[in-house]
Amino acid sequence: MKVQNITNIDKFFQVIDNCKGRVELVTGEGDRLNLKSKLSQYVSMANIFSGGEIPELEIIAYEKEDIDRLVSFMING
């Protein structure tokens, strides 16, 4: 799924941390980084974060409840 215009980075990572299954960030090169890992969170966000907003990410969640949680975050903030 593509997520766009993330302005509340802390809330985004809280949602990721509350996910039950694996959540991955797909890089431009096609690599997949485990977003549940704090190190991966810091490294990946340092590379794409600029100006206080993340314009677009492709992430993969494997559990339906995690997908629902992420969609709810995108809709409700």
mmCIF file of the N, C-alpha and C atoms, coordinates in Angstrom:
data_MODEL
# 
_entry.id   MODEL 
# 
loop_
_atom_site.group_PDB 
_atom_site.id 
_atom_site.type_symbol 
_atom_site.label_atom_id 
_atom_site.label_alt_id 
_atom_site.label_comp_id 
_atom_site.label_asym_id 
_atom_site.label_entity_id 
_atom_site.label_seq_id 
_atom_site.pdbx_PDB_ins_code 
_atom_site.Cartn_x 
_atom_site.Cartn_y 
_atom_site.Cartn_z 
_atom_site.occupancy 
_atom_site.B_iso_or_equiv 
_atom_site.pdbx_formal_charge 
_atom_site.auth_seq_id 
_atom_site.auth_comp_id 
_atom_site.auth_asym_id 
_atom_site.auth_atom_id 
_atom_site.pdbx_PDB_model_num 
ATOM 1   N N  . MET A 1 1  ? 0.839  -1.166 0.000  1.00 0.00 ? 1  MET A N  1 
ATOM 2   C CA . MET A 1 1  ? 0.000  0.000  0.000  1.00 0.00 ? 1  MET A CA 1 
ATOM 3   C C  . MET A 1 1  ? 0.884  1.229  0.000  1.00 0.00 ? 1  MET A C  1 
ATOM 4   N N  . LYS A 1 2  ? 0.417  2.259  -0.648 1.00 0.00 ? 2  LYS A N  1 
ATOM 5   C CA . LYS A 1 2  ? 1.141  3.529  -0.640 1.00 0.00 ? 2  LYS A CA 1 
ATOM 6   C C  . LYS A 1 2  ? 0.508  4.416  0.421  1.00 0.00 ? 2  LYS A C  1 
ATOM 7   N N  . VAL A 1 3  ? 1.343  5.026  1.231  1.00 0.00 ? 3  VAL A N  1 
ATOM 8   C CA . VAL A 1 3  ? 0.867  5.992  2.214  1.00 0.00 ? 3  VAL A CA 1 
ATOM 9   C C  . VAL A 1 3  ? 1.480  7.332  1.851  1.00 0.00 ? 3  VAL A C  1 
ATOM 10  N N  . GLN A 1 4  ? 0.700  8.388  2.013  1.00 0.00 ? 4  GLN A N  1 
ATOM 11  C CA . GLN A 1 4  ? 1.134  9.700  1.563  1.00 0.00 ? 4  GLN A CA 1 
ATOM 12  C C  . GLN A 1 4  ? 0.944  10.754 2.631  1.00 0.00 ? 4  GLN A C  1 
ATOM 13  N N  . ASN A 1 5  ? 1.774  11.800 2.510  1.00 0.00 ? 5  ASN A N  1 
ATOM 14  C CA . ASN A 1 5  ? 1.642  13.018 3.319  1.00 0.00 ? 5  ASN A CA 1 
ATOM 15  C C  . ASN A 1 5  ? 1.590  12.743 4.818  1.00 0.00 ? 5  ASN A C  1 
ATOM 16  N N  . ILE A 1 6  ? 2.543  11.995 5.311  1.00 0.00 ? 6  ILE A N  1 
ATOM 17  C CA . ILE A 1 6  ? 2.633  11.735 6.740  1.00 0.00 ? 6  ILE A CA 1 
ATOM 18  C C  . ILE A 1 6  ? 3.284  12.950 7.385  1.00 0.00 ? 6  ILE A C  1 
ATOM 19  N N  . THR A 1 7  ? 2.508  13.651 8.178  1.00 0.00 ? 7  THR A N  1 
ATOM 20  C CA . THR A 1 7  ? 3.036  14.842 8.846  1.00 0.00 ? 7  THR A CA 1 
ATOM 21  C C  . THR A 1 7  ? 3.337  14.594 10.312 1.00 0.00 ? 7  THR A C  1 
ATOM 22  N N  . ASN A 1 8  ? 2.705  13.591 10.912 1.00 0.00 ? 8  ASN A N  1 
ATOM 23  C CA . ASN A 1 8  ? 2.947  13.257 12.309 1.00 0.00 ? 8  ASN A CA 1 
ATOM 24  C C  . ASN A 1 8  ? 3.767  11.962 12.365 1.00 0.00 ? 8  ASN A C  1 
ATOM 25  N N  . ILE A 1 9  ? 5.084  12.117 12.300 1.00 0.00 ? 9  ILE A N  1 
ATOM 26  C CA . ILE A 1 9  ? 5.990  10.976 12.240 1.00 0.00 ? 9  ILE A CA 1 
ATOM 27  C C  . ILE A 1 9  ? 5.899  10.123 13.501 1.00 0.00 ? 9  ILE A C  1 
ATOM 28  N N  . ASP A 1 10 ? 5.822  10.780 14.672 1.00 0.00 ? 10 ASP A N  1 
ATOM 29  C CA . ASP A 1 10 ? 5.735  10.040 15.939 1.00 0.00 ? 10 ASP A CA 1 
ATOM 30  C C  . ASP A 1 10 ? 4.495  9.165  15.980 1.00 0.00 ? 10 ASP A C  1 
ATOM 31  N N  . LYS A 1 11 ? 3.365  9.706  15.576 1.00 0.00 ? 11 LYS A N  1 
ATOM 32  C CA . LYS A 1 11 ? 2.112  8.946  15.560 1.00 0.00 ? 11 LYS A CA 1 
ATOM 33  C C  . LYS A 1 11 ? 2.202  7.788  14.564 1.00 0.00 ? 11 LYS A C  1 
ATOM 34  N N  . PHE A 1 12 ? 2.826  8.032  13.414 1.00 0.00 ? 12 PHE A N  1 
ATOM 35  C CA . PHE A 1 12 ? 3.002  6.987  12.411 1.00 0.00 ? 12 PHE A CA 1 
ATOM 36  C C  . PHE A 1 12 ? 3.777  5.809  13.010 1.00 0.00 ? 12 PHE A C  1 
ATOM 37  N N  . PHE A 1 13 ? 4.872  6.101  13.720 1.00 0.00 ? 13 PHE A N  1 
ATOM 38  C CA . PHE A 1 13 ? 5.657  5.024  14.309 1.00 0.00 ? 13 PHE A CA 1 
ATOM 39  C C  . PHE A 1 13 ? 4.933  4.365  15.481 1.00 0.00 ? 13 PHE A C  1 
ATOM 40  N N  . GLN A 1 14 ? 4.080  5.085  16.184 1.00 0.00 ? 14 GLN A N  1 
ATOM 41  C CA . GLN A 1 14 ? 3.266  4.461  17.231 1.00 0.00 ? 14 GLN A CA 1 
ATOM 42  C C  . GLN A 1 14 ? 2.325  3.434  16.606 1.00 0.00 ? 14 GLN A C  1 
ATOM 43  N N  . VAL A 1 15 ? 1.731  3.799  15.472 1.00 0.00 ? 15 VAL A N  1 
ATOM 44  C CA . VAL A 1 15 ? 0.843  2.872  14.765 1.00 0.00 ? 15 VAL A CA 1 
ATOM 45  C C  . VAL A 1 15 ? 1.632  1.637  14.327 1.00 0.00 ? 15 VAL A C  1 
ATOM 46  N N  . ILE A 1 16 ? 2.816  1.853  13.750 1.00 0.00 ? 16 ILE A N  1 
ATOM 47  C CA . ILE A 1 16 ? 3.673  0.733  13.329 1.00 0.00 ? 16 ILE A CA 1 
ATOM 48  C C  . ILE A 1 16 ? 4.020  -0.152 14.526 1.00 0.00 ? 16 ILE A C  1 
ATOM 49  N N  . ASP A 1 17 ? 4.407  0.457  15.636 1.00 0.00 ? 17 ASP A N  1 
ATOM 50  C CA . ASP A 1 17 ? 4.787  -0.302 16.830 1.00 0.00 ? 17 ASP A CA 1 
ATOM 51  C C  . ASP A 1 17 ? 3.629  -1.134 17.374 1.00 0.00 ? 17 ASP A C  1 
ATOM 52  N N  . ASN A 1 18 ? 2.391  -0.668 17.184 1.00 0.00 ? 18 ASN A N  1 
ATOM 53  C CA . ASN A 1 18 ? 1.215  -1.388 17.667 1.00 0.00 ? 18 ASN A CA 1 
ATOM 54  C C  . ASN A 1 18 ? 0.747  -2.494 16.727 1.00 0.00 ? 18 ASN A C  1 
ATOM 55  N N  . CYS A 1 19 ? 1.343  -2.576 15.556 1.00 0.00 ? 19 CYS A N  1 
ATOM 56  C CA . CYS A 1 19 ? 0.977  -3.643 14.629 1.00 0.00 ? 19 CYS A CA 1 
ATOM 57  C C  . CYS A 1 19 ? 1.437  -4.990 15.183 1.00 0.00 ? 19 CYS A C  1 
ATOM 58  N N  . LYS A 1 20 ? 0.649  -6.011 14.942 1.00 0.00 ? 20 LYS A N  1 
ATOM 59  C CA . LYS A 1 20 ? 0.939  -7.351 15.462 1.00 0.00 ? 20 LYS A CA 1 
ATOM 60  C C  . LYS A 1 20 ? 1.938  -8.099 14.577 1.00 0.00 ? 20 LYS A C  1 
ATOM 61  N N  . GLY A 1 21 ? 1.824  -7.930 13.274 1.00 0.00 ? 21 GLY A N  1 
ATOM 62  C CA . GLY A 1 21 ? 2.686  -8.657 12.342 1.00 0.00 ? 21 GLY A CA 1 
ATOM 63  C C  . GLY A 1 21 ? 3.788  -7.784 11.785 1.00 0.00 ? 21 GLY A C  1 
ATOM 64  N N  . ARG A 1 22 ? 4.435  -8.305 10.799 1.00 0.00 ? 22 ARG A N  1 
ATOM 65  C CA . ARG A 1 22 ? 5.551  -7.621 10.143 1.00 0.00 ? 22 ARG A CA 1 
ATOM 66  C C  . ARG A 1 22 ? 5.025  -6.484 9.264  1.00 0.00 ? 22 ARG A C  1 
ATOM 67  N N  . VAL A 1 23 ? 5.708  -5.361 9.316  1.00 0.00 ? 23 VAL A N  1 
ATOM 68  C CA . VAL A 1 23 ? 5.397  -4.205 8.461  1.00 0.00 ? 23 VAL A CA 1 
ATOM 69  C C  . VAL A 1 23 ? 6.711  -3.806 7.807  1.00 0.00 ? 23 VAL A C  1 
ATOM 70  N N  . GLU A 1 24 ? 6.691  -3.737 6.481  1.00 0.00 ? 24 GLU A N  1 
ATOM 71  C CA . GLU A 1 24 ? 7.921  -3.472 5.752  1.00 0.00 ? 24 GLU A CA 1 
ATOM 72  C C  . GLU A 1 24 ? 7.806  -2.215 4.907  1.00 0.00 ? 24 GLU A C  1 
ATOM 73  N N  . LEU A 1 25 ? 8.921  -1.510 4.802  1.00 0.00 ? 25 LEU A N  1 
ATOM 74  C CA . LEU A 1 25 ? 9.056  -0.374 3.896  1.00 0.00 ? 25 LEU A CA 1 
ATOM 75  C C  . LEU A 1 25 ? 9.737  -0.884 2.649  1.00 0.00 ? 25 LEU A C  1 
ATOM 76  N N  . VAL A 1 26 ? 9.167  -0.595 1.476  1.00 0.00 ? 26 VAL A N  1 
ATOM 77  C CA . VAL A 1 26 ? 9.774  -0.975 0.214  1.00 0.00 ? 26 VAL A CA 1 
ATOM 78  C C  . VAL A 1 26 ? 10.569 0.220  -0.292 1.00 0.00 ? 26 VAL A C  1 
ATOM 79  N N  . THR A 1 27 ? 11.869 0.022  -0.476 1.00 0.00 ? 27 THR A N  1 
ATOM 80  C CA . THR A 1 27 ? 12.732 1.105  -0.948 1.00 0.00 ? 27 THR A CA 1 
ATOM 81  C C  . THR A 1 27 ? 12.583 1.269  -2.458 1.00 0.00 ? 27 THR A C  1 
ATOM 82  N N  . GLY A 1 28 ? 13.126 2.354  -2.979 1.00 0.00 ? 28 GLY A N  1 
ATOM 83  C CA . GLY A 1 28 ? 13.095 2.589  -4.414 1.00 0.00 ? 28 GLY A CA 1 
ATOM 84  C C  . GLY A 1 28 ? 13.803 1.498  -5.201 1.00 0.00 ? 28 GLY A C  1 
ATOM 85  N N  . GLU A 1 29 ? 14.743 0.805  -4.563 1.00 0.00 ? 29 GLU A N  1 
ATOM 86  C CA . GLU A 1 29 ? 15.476 -0.277 -5.216 1.00 0.00 ? 29 GLU A CA 1 
ATOM 87  C C  . GLU A 1 29 ? 14.764 -1.622 -5.076 1.00 0.00 ? 29 GLU A C  1 
ATOM 88  N N  . GLY A 1 30 ? 13.636 -1.640 -4.352 1.00 0.00 ? 30 GLY A N  1 
ATOM 89  C CA . GLY A 1 30 ? 12.885 -2.876 -4.178 1.00 0.00 ? 30 GLY A CA 1 
ATOM 90  C C  . GLY A 1 30 ? 13.242 -3.654 -2.925 1.00 0.00 ? 30 GLY A C  1 
ATOM 91  N N  . ASP A 1 31 ? 14.189 -3.143 -2.139 1.00 0.00 ? 31 ASP A N  1 
ATOM 92  C CA . ASP A 1 31 ? 14.528 -3.801 -0.874 1.00 0.00 ? 31 ASP A CA 1 
ATOM 93  C C  . ASP A 1 31 ? 13.394 -3.599 0.118  1.00 0.00 ? 31 ASP A C  1 
ATOM 94  N N  . ARG A 1 32 ? 13.278 -4.503 1.067  1.00 0.00 ? 32 ARG A N  1 
ATOM 95  C CA . ARG A 1 32 ? 12.245 -4.399 2.107  1.00 0.00 ? 32 ARG A CA 1 
ATOM 96  C C  . ARG A 1 32 ? 12.909 -4.280 3.465  1.00 0.00 ? 32 ARG A C  1 
ATOM 97  N N  . LEU A 1 33 ? 12.539 -3.219 4.182  1.00 0.00 ? 33 LEU A N  1 
ATOM 98  C CA . LEU A 1 33 ? 13.086 -2.976 5.518  1.00 0.00 ? 33 LEU A CA 1 
ATOM 99  C C  . LEU A 1 33 ? 11.992 -3.204 6.545  1.00 0.00 ? 33 LEU A C  1 
ATOM 100 N N  . ASN A 1 34 ? 12.316 -3.899 7.620  1.00 0.00 ? 34 ASN A N  1 
ATOM 101 C CA . ASN A 1 34 ? 11.371 -4.173 8.699  1.00 0.00 ? 34 ASN A CA 1 
ATOM 102 C C  . ASN A 1 34 ? 11.149 -2.900 9.511  1.00 0.00 ? 34 ASN A C  1 
ATOM 103 N N  . LEU A 1 35 ? 9.976  -2.286 9.389  1.00 0.00 ? 35 LEU A N  1 
ATOM 104 C CA . LEU A 1 35 ? 9.704  -1.036 10.107 1.00 0.00 ? 35 LEU A CA 1 
ATOM 105 C C  . LEU A 1 35 ? 9.435  -1.242 11.589 1.00 0.00 ? 35 LEU A C  1 
ATOM 106 N N  . LYS A 1 36 ? 9.320  -2.483 12.040 1.00 0.00 ? 36 LYS A N  1 
ATOM 107 C CA . LYS A 1 36 ? 9.141  -2.719 13.470 1.00 0.00 ? 36 LYS A CA 1 
ATOM 108 C C  . LYS A 1 36 ? 10.480 -2.629 14.200 1.00 0.00 ? 36 LYS A C  1 
ATOM 109 N N  . SER A 1 37 ? 11.563 -2.634 13.458 1.00 0.00 ? 37 SER A N  1 
ATOM 110 C CA . SER A 1 37 ? 12.899 -2.478 14.020 1.00 0.00 ? 37 SER A CA 1 
ATOM 111 C C  . SER A 1 37 ? 13.196 -0.991 14.188 1.00 0.00 ? 37 SER A C  1 
ATOM 112 N N  . LYS A 1 38 ? 13.570 -0.591 15.392 1.00 0.00 ? 38 LYS A N  1 
ATOM 113 C CA . LYS A 1 38 ? 13.878 0.826  15.652 1.00 0.00 ? 38 LYS A CA 1 
ATOM 114 C C  . LYS A 1 38 ? 15.034 1.303  14.775 1.00 0.00 ? 38 LYS A C  1 
ATOM 115 N N  . LEU A 1 39 ? 16.040 0.463  14.602 1.00 0.00 ? 39 LEU A N  1 
ATOM 116 C CA . LEU A 1 39 ? 17.171 0.852  13.764 1.00 0.00 ? 39 LEU A CA 1 
ATOM 117 C C  . LEU A 1 39 ? 16.718 1.093  12.328 1.00 0.00 ? 39 LEU A C  1 
ATOM 118 N N  . SER A 1 40 ? 15.884 0.204  11.803 1.00 0.00 ? 40 SER A N  1 
ATOM 119 C CA . SER A 1 40 ? 15.368 0.396  10.441 1.00 0.00 ? 40 SER A CA 1 
ATOM 120 C C  . SER A 1 40 ? 14.518 1.661  10.350 1.00 0.00 ? 40 SER A C  1 
ATOM 121 N N  . GLN A 1 41 ? 13.743 1.943  11.401 1.00 0.00 ? 41 GLN A N  1 
ATOM 122 C CA . GLN A 1 41 ? 12.927 3.160  11.397 1.00 0.00 ? 41 GLN A CA 1 
ATOM 123 C C  . GLN A 1 41 ? 13.816 4.388  11.268 1.00 0.00 ? 41 GLN A C  1 
ATOM 124 N N  . TYR A 1 42 ? 14.846 4.461  12.080 1.00 0.00 ? 42 TYR A N  1 
ATOM 125 C CA . TYR A 1 42 ? 15.720 5.637  12.068 1.00 0.00 ? 42 TYR A CA 1 
ATOM 126 C C  . TYR A 1 42 ? 16.484 5.767  10.757 1.00 0.00 ? 42 TYR A C  1 
ATOM 127 N N  . VAL A 1 43 ? 17.030 4.651  10.283 1.00 0.00 ? 43 VAL A N  1 
ATOM 128 C CA . VAL A 1 43 ? 17.818 4.690  9.050  1.00 0.00 ? 43 VAL A CA 1 
ATOM 129 C C  . VAL A 1 43 ? 16.941 5.041  7.854  1.00 0.00 ? 43 VAL A C  1 
ATOM 130 N N  . SER A 1 44 ? 15.799 4.377  7.730  1.00 0.00 ? 44 SER A N  1 
ATOM 131 C CA . SER A 1 44 ? 14.941 4.620  6.571  1.00 0.00 ? 44 SER A CA 1 
ATOM 132 C C  . SER A 1 44 ? 14.359 6.020  6.578  1.00 0.00 ? 44 SER A C  1 
ATOM 133 N N  . MET A 1 45 ? 13.946 6.494  7.730  1.00 0.00 ? 45 MET A N  1 
ATOM 134 C CA . MET A 1 45 ? 13.355 7.820  7.789  1.00 0.00 ? 45 MET A CA 1 
ATOM 135 C C  . MET A 1 45 ? 14.400 8.918  7.592  1.00 0.00 ? 45 MET A C  1 
ATOM 136 N N  . ALA A 1 46 ? 15.608 8.691  8.049  1.00 0.00 ? 46 ALA A N  1 
ATOM 137 C CA . ALA A 1 46 ? 16.672 9.678  7.840  1.00 0.00 ? 46 ALA A CA 1 
ATOM 138 C C  . ALA A 1 46 ? 16.935 9.871  6.359  1.00 0.00 ? 46 ALA A C  1 
ATOM 139 N N  . ASN A 1 47 ? 16.768 8.809  5.581  1.00 0.00 ? 47 ASN A N  1 
ATOM 140 C CA . ASN A 1 47 ? 17.020 8.890  4.148  1.00 0.00 ? 47 ASN A CA 1 
ATOM 141 C C  . ASN A 1 47 ? 15.900 9.565  3.370  1.00 0.00 ? 47 ASN A C  1 
ATOM 142 N N  . ILE A 1 48 ? 14.642 9.471  3.829  1.00 0.00 ? 48 ILE A N  1 
ATOM 143 C CA . ILE A 1 48 ? 13.546 10.025 3.038  1.00 0.00 ? 48 ILE A CA 1 
ATOM 144 C C  . ILE A 1 48 ? 12.839 11.193 3.699  1.00 0.00 ? 48 ILE A C  1 
ATOM 145 N N  . PHE A 1 49 ? 13.181 11.482 4.934  1.00 0.00 ? 49 PHE A N  1 
ATOM 146 C CA . PHE A 1 49 ? 12.507 12.543 5.673  1.00 0.00 ? 49 PHE A CA 1 
ATOM 147 C C  . PHE A 1 49 ? 13.106 13.902 5.306  1.00 0.00 ? 49 PHE A C  1 
ATOM 148 N N  . SER A 1 50 ? 12.241 14.829 4.931  1.00 0.00 ? 50 SER A N  1 
ATOM 149 C CA . SER A 1 50 ? 12.720 16.191 4.700  1.00 0.00 ? 50 SER A CA 1 
ATOM 150 C C  . SER A 1 50 ? 11.567 17.158 4.892  1.00 0.00 ? 50 SER A C  1 
ATOM 151 N N  . GLY A 1 51 ? 11.855 18.283 5.509  1.00 0.00 ? 51 GLY A N  1 
ATOM 152 C CA . GLY A 1 51 ? 10.859 19.331 5.656  1.00 0.00 ? 51 GLY A CA 1 
ATOM 153 C C  . GLY A 1 51 ? 9.702  19.006 6.582  1.00 0.00 ? 51 GLY A C  1 
ATOM 154 N N  . GLY A 1 52 ? 9.847  18.028 7.474  1.00 0.00 ? 52 GLY A N  1 
ATOM 155 C CA . GLY A 1 52 ? 8.793  17.723 8.435  1.00 0.00 ? 52 GLY A CA 1 
ATOM 156 C C  . GLY A 1 52 ? 7.657  16.899 7.882  1.00 0.00 ? 52 GLY A C  1 
ATOM 157 N N  . GLU A 1 53 ? 7.806  16.355 6.682  1.00 0.00 ? 53 GLU A N  1 
ATOM 158 C CA . GLU A 1 53 ? 6.724  15.593 6.069  1.00 0.00 ? 53 GLU A CA 1 
ATOM 159 C C  . GLU A 1 53 ? 7.305  14.470 5.229  1.00 0.00 ? 53 GLU A C  1 
ATOM 160 N N  . ILE A 1 54 ? 6.647  13.328 5.226  1.00 0.00 ? 54 ILE A N  1 
ATOM 161 C CA . ILE A 1 54 ? 7.028  12.236 4.342  1.00 0.00 ? 54 ILE A CA 1 
ATOM 162 C C  . ILE A 1 54 ? 6.000  12.217 3.216  1.00 0.00 ? 54 ILE A C  1 
ATOM 163 N N  . PRO A 1 55 ? 6.399  12.559 1.981  1.00 0.00 ? 55 PRO A N  1 
ATOM 164 C CA . PRO A 1 55 ? 5.431  12.691 0.902  1.00 0.00 ? 55 PRO A CA 1 
ATOM 165 C C  . PRO A 1 55 ? 4.774  11.375 0.496  1.00 0.00 ? 55 PRO A C  1 
ATOM 166 N N  . GLU A 1 56 ? 5.553  10.281 0.356  1.00 0.00 ? 56 GLU A N  1 
ATOM 167 C CA . GLU A 1 56 ? 4.962  9.010  -0.048 1.00 0.00 ? 56 GLU A CA 1 
ATOM 168 C C  . GLU A 1 56 ? 5.883  7.857  0.313  1.00 0.00 ? 56 GLU A C  1 
ATOM 169 N N  . LEU A 1 57 ? 5.287  6.783  0.813  1.00 0.00 ? 57 LEU A N  1 
ATOM 170 C CA . LEU A 1 57 ? 5.998  5.550  1.140  1.00 0.00 ? 57 LEU A CA 1 
ATOM 171 C C  . LEU A 1 57 ? 5.204  4.372  0.602  1.00 0.00 ? 57 LEU A C  1 
ATOM 172 N N  . GLU A 1 58 ? 5.904  3.325  0.253  1.00 0.00 ? 58 GLU A N  1 
ATOM 173 C CA . GLU A 1 58 ? 5.227  2.065  -0.032 1.00 0.00 ? 58 GLU A CA 1 
ATOM 174 C C  . GLU A 1 58 ? 5.535  1.133  1.120  1.00 0.00 ? 58 GLU A C  1 
ATOM 175 N N  . ILE A 1 59 ? 4.491  0.681  1.789  1.00 0.00 ? 59 ILE A N  1 
ATOM 176 C CA . ILE A 1 59 ? 4.682  -0.258 2.898  1.00 0.00 ? 59 ILE A CA 1 
ATOM 177 C C  . ILE A 1 59 ? 3.826  -1.489 2.671  1.00 0.00 ? 59 ILE A C  1 
ATOM 178 N N  . ILE A 1 60 ? 4.265  -2.575 3.272  1.00 0.00 ? 60 ILE A N  1 
ATOM 179 C CA . ILE A 1 60 ? 3.549  -3.844 3.189  1.00 0.00 ? 60 ILE A CA 1 
ATOM 180 C C  . ILE A 1 60 ? 3.269  -4.314 4.606  1.00 0.00 ? 60 ILE A C  1 
ATOM 181 N N  . ALA A 1 61 ? 2.008  -4.576 4.883  1.00 0.00 ? 61 ALA A N  1 
ATOM 182 C CA . ALA A 1 61 ? 1.603  -5.168 6.157  1.00 0.00 ? 61 ALA A CA 1 
ATOM 183 C C  . ALA A 1 61 ? 0.947  -6.505 5.820  1.00 0.00 ? 61 ALA A C  1 
ATOM 184 N N  . TYR A 1 62 ? 1.224  -7.516 6.629  1.00 0.00 ? 62 TYR A N  1 
ATOM 185 C CA . TYR A 1 62 ? 0.779  -8.868 6.313  1.00 0.00 ? 62 TYR A CA 1 
ATOM 186 C C  . TYR A 1 62 ? -0.485 -9.287 7.057  1.00 0.00 ? 62 TYR A C  1 
ATOM 187 N N  . GLU A 1 63 ? -0.813 -8.593 8.131  1.00 0.00 ? 63 GLU A N  1 
ATOM 188 C CA . GLU A 1 63 ? -1.999 -8.946 8.918  1.00 0.00 ? 63 GLU A CA 1 
ATOM 189 C C  . GLU A 1 63 ? -3.132 -7.972 8.604  1.00 0.00 ? 63 GLU A C  1 
ATOM 190 N N  . LYS A 1 64 ? -4.345 -8.502 8.444  1.00 0.00 ? 64 LYS A N  1 
ATOM 191 C CA . LYS A 1 64 ? -5.486 -7.645 8.097  1.00 0.00 ? 64 LYS A CA 1 
ATOM 192 C C  . LYS A 1 64 ? -5.702 -6.546 9.132  1.00 0.00 ? 64 LYS A C  1 
ATOM 193 N N  . GLU A 1 65 ? -5.591 -6.875 10.411 1.00 0.00 ? 65 GLU A N  1 
ATOM 194 C CA . GLU A 1 65 ? -5.809 -5.852 11.440 1.00 0.00 ? 65 GLU A CA 1 
ATOM 195 C C  . GLU A 1 65 ? -4.740 -4.757 11.373 1.00 0.00 ? 65 GLU A C  1 
ATOM 196 N N  . ASP A 1 66 ? -3.536 -5.105 10.941 1.00 0.00 ? 66 ASP A N  1 
ATOM 197 C CA . ASP A 1 66 ? -2.489 -4.099 10.783 1.00 0.00 ? 66 ASP A CA 1 
ATOM 198 C C  . ASP A 1 66 ? -2.788 -3.192 9.590  1.00 0.00 ? 66 ASP A C  1 
ATOM 199 N N  . ILE A 1 67 ? -3.275 -3.781 8.503  1.00 0.00 ? 67 ILE A N  1 
ATOM 200 C CA . ILE A 1 67 ? -3.670 -2.983 7.334  1.00 0.00 ? 67 ILE A CA 1 
ATOM 201 C C  . ILE A 1 67 ? -4.781 -2.025 7.730  1.00 0.00 ? 67 ILE A C  1 
ATOM 202 N N  . ASP A 1 68 ? -5.780 -2.524 8.457  1.00 0.00 ? 68 ASP A N  1 
ATOM 203 C CA . ASP A 1 68 ? -6.886 -1.676 8.916  1.00 0.00 ? 68 ASP A CA 1 
ATOM 204 C C  . ASP A 1 68 ? -6.371 -0.545 9.804  1.00 0.00 ? 68 ASP A C  1 
ATOM 205 N N  . ARG A 1 69 ? -5.429 -0.852 10.671 1.00 0.00 ? 69 ARG A N  1 
ATOM 206 C CA . ARG A 1 69 ? -4.850 0.142  11.576 1.00 0.00 ? 69 ARG A CA 1 
ATOM 207 C C  . ARG A 1 69 ? -4.139 1.242  10.776 1.00 0.00 ? 69 ARG A C  1 
ATOM 208 N N  . LEU A 1 70 ? -3.372 0.841  9.773  1.00 0.00 ? 70 LEU A N  1 
ATOM 209 C CA . LEU A 1 70 ? -2.644 1.805  8.943  1.00 0.00 ? 70 LEU A CA 1 
ATOM 210 C C  . LEU A 1 70 ? -3.594 2.653  8.089  1.00 0.00 ? 70 LEU A C  1 
ATOM 211 N N  . VAL A 1 71 ? -4.625 2.033  7.547  1.00 0.00 ? 71 VAL A N  1 
ATOM 212 C CA . VAL A 1 71 ? -5.621 2.781  6.772  1.00 0.00 ? 71 VAL A CA 1 
ATOM 213 C C  . VAL A 1 71 ? -6.340 3.788  7.660  1.00 0.00 ? 71 VAL A C  1 
ATOM 214 N N  . SER A 1 72 ? -6.685 3.371  8.862  1.00 0.00 ? 72 SER A N  1 
ATOM 215 C CA . SER A 1 72 ? -7.341 4.280  9.808  1.00 0.00 ? 72 SER A CA 1 
ATOM 216 C C  . SER A 1 72 ? -6.435 5.469  10.122 1.00 0.00 ? 72 SER A C  1 
ATOM 217 N N  . PHE A 1 73 ? -5.134 5.229  10.303 1.00 0.00 ? 73 PHE A N  1 
ATOM 218 C CA . PHE A 1 73 ? -4.199 6.316  10.545 1.00 0.00 ? 73 PHE A CA 1 
ATOM 219 C C  . PHE A 1 73 ? -4.182 7.286  9.367  1.00 0.00 ? 73 PHE A C  1 
ATOM 220 N N  . MET A 1 74 ? -4.182 6.743  8.157  1.00 0.00 ? 74 MET A N  1 
ATOM 221 C CA . MET A 1 74 ? -4.129 7.617  6.983  1.00 0.00 ? 74 MET A CA 1 
ATOM 222 C C  . MET A 1 74 ? -5.401 8.448  6.840  1.00 0.00 ? 74 MET A C  1 
ATOM 223 N N  . ILE A 1 75 ? -6.532 7.880  7.217  1.00 0.00 ? 75 ILE A N  1 
ATOM 224 C CA . ILE A 1 75 ? -7.814 8.594  7.109  1.00 0.00 ? 75 ILE A CA 1 
ATOM 225 C C  . ILE A 1 75 ? -7.993 9.587  8.247  1.00 0.00 ? 75 ILE A C  1 
ATOM 226 N N  . ASN A 1 76 ? -7.711 9.157  9.476  1.00 0.00 ? 76 ASN A N  1 
ATOM 227 C CA . ASN A 1 76 ? -8.025 9.950  10.649 1.00 0.00 ? 76 ASN A CA 1 
ATOM 228 C C  . ASN A 1 76 ? -6.840 10.705 11.239 1.00 0.00 ? 76 ASN A C  1 
ATOM 229 N N  . GLY A 1 77 ? -5.640 10.337 10.831 1.00 0.00 ? 77 GLY A N  1 
ATOM 230 C CA . GLY A 1 77 ? -4.448 10.998 11.356 1.00 0.00 ? 77 GLY A CA 1 
ATOM 231 C C  . GLY A 1 77 ? -4.018 10.524 12.705 1.00 0.00 ? 77 GLY A C  1 
# 
